[in-house]
Amino acid sequence: MSPVPVPQTFRYQHVLYSPKSWLWGVWLSLPSSWRGRVYGTILRVFGEQIPFTNAYRVRGYFFKLCPTTDEALTTEYVRAHTSIPVAKVLDVVRLPKHLVTPKTSWVMISTAVAGTPLFVNGSGHRLRDAPAEKAALVSQSLKNWLDQLRQLESPCEQRVCGFTGGNFRNFRIGEEPVGPFASIEELNSHPSLAVPEAEIELNEDLSRLVDATKNKAYRFHLVHGDLVLHNVMADDDLRPTGIIDWECAAWMPEYWEALSSSRGAFREMQYWKDVRRSVFQEYKDEMDLDTRIQKLHGGE
C-alpha cells in the first residue's frame, strides 16, 4: 500500500450544508495577517490558559501556540484518514510579531475533544480506582486507534522526521526539537538513546536486548509521539473519547509509540503500566531495552 500524500499547507475542511461552516470559509478568505491580529486580541481578552501548556480555552474552542504548522496538519491528516476522535482544526496562522517567541510563532484554532484527560495535574490519574473492565476498555480503545495509525505509512522511507519532513519534538529524547535522522541507527546514536559499549560488554542481558532489537526490520509510520495519560480523553465512565496534543507526531519506527508512552515517571505509573503492556505487548524487548537506557542515563 502506497503512503497517503502528506499536505504541506492547511486547508479548512468545509461541512456540507452548514451556514456556520460557510461563514467561517468567508472569514478564512481574509488575509492571514488580519486573522492573526484578531486571534491575538481574542487571546489577550478572553483566553484562559491551560496550566503547563501553550494552549488556551476561548468559549468552547482551543487556541494553541505552536512552533510550526505540523500539529495542525497532522491533526487534520489523522481526522481525514482514520476514525480516531481528534479535534477539528479551524485555522492556523502566524502570530502577530509581538506574540512571537523562540518556541511559538503560529496559532492553531480548533474545536474541543469531548471528555476529560485521564491524568489531571493536581488530582492524579483517573485509572487509579478504576475496575479492571474499565482499564481493559482503555487498552482496547488505544490498541484500535494505534492499529489505525500504523496503517499511515511513512512517505519518507527509512528517515525519522517530523510530519512535513523536518525536525520534530519528542519528550523521550529531550525538550528541544531534534532530527531529522537518516535512519534508526542515526536516531539511536542520539546521546539520550545511545547505549555505552562498556555497558554492553559488562551486561549479558543488556547485550541480548541490543542484539535482539538491532536485527529486527521495522515498518515506519505515523506516531503520536506523546501518548501518555494527559493526552487521552475519556468520559465520566472512563470510556476513551479521543486523543489530543499531536505536537510530537512524527514518522518513526513502529515501536516508538511504546517508548514515548513510557518516558520518565510514566514508565512505572500504576495502572498505566498495565495498559501499556497490554497495548504494546509485541514490543516488550524494545521497552525493556529503553528502560535500561533511561536508567543508564540517570532516569528513575
C-alpha positions in Angstrom: 0.0 0.0 0.0 1.4 3.4 -1.0 1.7 6.1 1.6 -1.1 8.7 1.7 0.2 12.1 0.4 1.1 14.5 3.1 -0.2 18.0 2.9 2.3 20.9 3.3 -0.3 23.6 3.9 -3.5 23.9 5.9 -6.8 23.7 4.1 -10.1 24.1 6.1 -12.5 21.2 5.6 -16.0 22.6 5.0 -19.1 20.9 6.4 -21.7 20.4 3.7 -24.9 22.4 4.0 -23.7 24.2 7.1 -24.2 28.0 7.1 -21.8 28.3 10.0 -19.1 26.5 8.0 -19.8 28.7 5.0 -19.4 31.9 7.1 -16.2 30.5 8.5 -15.0 30.0 5.0 -15.7 33.6 4.3 -13.6 34.6 7.4 -10.7 32.4 6.1 -10.7 34.3 2.8 -9.4 37.4 4.6 -5.6 37.9 4.8 -3.9 35.7 7.3 -2.2 38.7 8.9 -5.5 40.2 9.7 -6.8 37.0 11.2 -3.6 36.6 13.3 -4.1 40.1 14.8 -7.7 39.3 15.7 -6.7 36.0 17.3 -4.1 37.7 19.3 -6.6 40.2 20.6 -9.1 37.4 21.4 -6.3 35.6 23.3 -5.4 38.6 25.3 -9.0 39.5 26.2 -10.8 36.1 26.5 -8.0 33.4 26.7 -7.9 31.1 29.7 -4.5 29.4 29.7 -4.5 25.7 30.4 -1.8 25.1 33.1 1.6 23.9 32.0 0.7 24.3 28.3 0.7 26.8 25.4 -3.0 26.2 24.9 -5.9 28.5 25.8 -9.6 27.9 26.2 -11.8 30.5 24.5 -15.5 29.9 24.9 -15.5 26.2 23.9 -12.7 26.4 21.4 -8.9 26.0 21.8 -6.2 28.3 20.7 -2.7 26.7 20.8 0.6 28.5 20.3 2.9 26.3 18.1 6.4 26.4 16.7 5.3 25.2 13.2 2.1 24.2 11.4 2.9 20.5 11.8 0.5 19.8 14.6 -2.4 21.4 12.7 -1.6 19.4 9.6 -1.1 16.2 11.5 -4.4 16.5 13.4 -6.4 17.1 10.1 -4.5 14.2 8.4 -5.4 11.8 11.2 -9.0 13.1 11.2 -9.3 12.5 7.4 -7.7 9.1 7.2 -8.7 7.3 10.5 -11.7 7.1 12.8 -9.6 8.3 15.8 -11.5 11.1 17.5 -9.4 14.2 17.3 -10.1 18.0 17.3 -11.2 19.7 14.1 -8.7 22.4 13.1 -10.4 25.6 12.1 -7.4 27.7 11.2 -3.6 28.1 11.7 -1.8 31.4 11.0 1.3 33.2 12.0 1.2 35.1 15.3 1.5 38.9 15.3 5.1 39.8 15.9 4.6 41.0 19.5 3.4 37.4 20.4 6.2 35.5 18.6 8.7 33.7 20.9 11.7 31.5 20.0 9.3 28.5 20.5 6.0 29.8 19.3 5.3 31.6 16.0 1.9 30.1 14.9 -1.5 29.9 16.5 -3.8 26.9 15.8 -7.6 27.2 16.5 -9.5 24.0 16.9 -12.7 22.5 18.4 -12.6 20.7 21.7 -12.4 16.9 22.1 -15.1 15.6 24.4 -14.2 14.3 27.9 -11.5 14.9 30.4 -7.8 13.8 30.3 -7.0 10.5 32.1 -4.4 12.5 34.1 -5.2 15.9 35.5 -2.5 17.9 37.2 -3.2 18.3 40.9 -5.6 15.4 41.1 -3.7 12.4 39.7 -4.8 9.9 37.2 -8.3 8.6 36.8 -7.4 4.9 36.3 -6.2 4.8 39.9 -9.5 3.4 41.2 -10.9 2.0 38.0 -12.3 -1.5 37.9 -10.4 -4.0 35.7 -13.1 -3.9 33.0 -12.8 -0.2 32.5 -9.0 -0.3 32.4 -9.4 -3.0 29.8 -11.7 -0.8 27.7 -9.0 1.9 27.7 -6.4 -0.6 26.5 -8.8 -1.9 23.8 -9.6 1.6 22.5 -6.0 2.6 22.4 -5.0 -0.5 20.6 -7.7 0.0 18.0 -6.6 3.6 17.4 -2.9 2.8 17.2 -3.6 0.0 14.8 -5.2 2.7 12.5 -2.2 4.9 12.9 0.1 2.1 11.8 -1.8 2.0 8.5 -0.5 5.5 7.8 2.8 4.5 6.2 5.7 7.0 6.1 6.3 8.8 2.8 9.9 9.3 4.0 11.0 5.7 3.7 13.6 5.0 6.5 14.1 8.6 7.6 12.9 9.6 11.1 11.4 13.0 10.8 8.6 15.4 11.6 5.2 15.3 9.7 6.4 17.6 6.9 9.9 16.1 6.8 11.8 18.4 9.1 12.8 18.3 12.7 10.4 17.2 15.5 9.9 17.3 19.2 9.8 14.2 21.4 9.9 14.4 25.2 11.5 10.9 25.5 14.6 12.4 23.7 14.5 15.9 25.2 12.8 19.3 25.3 14.3 20.7 22.1 13.4 19.7 18.5 15.7 17.0 17.1 16.4 15.4 13.7 15.6 14.7 11.0 17.6 11.4 11.2 18.6 9.4 8.1 18.0 6.1 9.8 17.2 4.2 13.0 20.9 3.9 13.6 21.4 7.6 13.5 18.4 8.1 15.8 19.8 5.6 18.3 23.2 7.4 18.3 21.5 10.4 19.9 23.0 11.0 23.4 19.7 10.3 25.2 19.3 6.9 23.4 22.8 5.6 23.0 24.0 2.5 24.9 27.6 2.8 26.0 29.7 0.0 24.6 31.3 -0.6 28.0 27.9 -1.3 29.5 27.0 -3.8 26.7 30.3 -5.7 27.4 29.6 -5.9 31.1 25.9 -6.8 31.0 24.9 -10.0 29.2 21.2 -9.3 29.4 21.6 -5.8 28.0 23.8 -7.2 25.2 21.0 -9.7 24.3 18.4 -6.9 24.1 20.6 -4.7 21.9 21.2 -7.6 19.6 17.5 -8.6 19.5 16.3 -5.2 18.5 19.2 -4.4 16.2 18.4 -7.4 14.0 14.7 -6.6 13.5 13.2 -5.0 10.4 10.8 -2.2 11.4 8.0 -0.5 9.5 7.8 3.3 9.6 4.5 5.0 10.1 2.9 8.0 11.9 3.2 8.0 15.7 1.5 10.4 18.1 4.8 10.7 20.0 3.5 11.6 23.4 0.8 9.0 24.1 0.6 9.4 27.9 -2.4 9.8 30.2 -2.9 13.6 30.0 -3.3 13.3 26.2 -6.0 10.6 26.3 -9.5 11.9 26.8 -12.3 9.9 28.4 -15.9 10.4 29.6 -17.2 10.1 33.2 -17.4 6.3 32.8 -13.7 6.2 31.6 -14.7 5.4 28.1 -12.0 6.9 25.8 -13.3 9.8 23.7 -10.2 10.9 21.8 -6.5 11.8 21.6 -5.3 15.4 21.9 -2.0 17.3 21.5 -0.3 16.0 18.3 2.7 18.3 18.7 5.1 15.4 18.9 3.7 13.4 15.9 6.4 12.2 13.5 7.3 9.5 11.0 9.1 6.9 13.2 9.8 3.2 13.5 6.7 1.2 14.6 7.9 0.6 18.2 8.4 4.3 19.1 4.9 4.8 20.4 5.7 2.3 23.1 8.9 4.1 24.1 7.4 7.6 24.2 4.5 6.4 26.3 6.9 5.1 29.0 9.2 8.1 29.4 10.2 9.2 32.9 7.6 8.8 35.7 5.0 7.3 33.2 7.1 4.2 32.9 6.2 2.9 36.4 2.9 4.7 36.9 0.4 2.3 38.4 -2.3 1.0 36.1 -0.9 2.9 33.1 2.0 0.5 33.2 -0.5 -2.4 32.8 -2.3 -0.6 29.9 1.0 -0.1 28.1 1.9 -3.7 28.5 -1.4 -4.8 27.0 -1.3 -2.3 24.1 2.4 -2.7 23.2 3.0 -6.4 24.1 4.7 -7.1 20.8 7.4 -4.5 21.7 8.5 -6.0 25.0 12.2 -6.2 24.1 12.2 -2.6 22.9 10.5 -1.3 26.1 12.8 -3.4 28.3 15.9 -2.0 26.5 14.6 1.5 26.7 14.0 1.1 30.4 17.7 0.1 30.8 18.8 3.0 28.7 16.8 5.5 30.7 18.3 4.2 33.9 21.8 4.3 32.4 21.2 8.0 31.6 20.0 8.8 35.1 16.3 8.1 34.7 14.5 6.8 37.8 
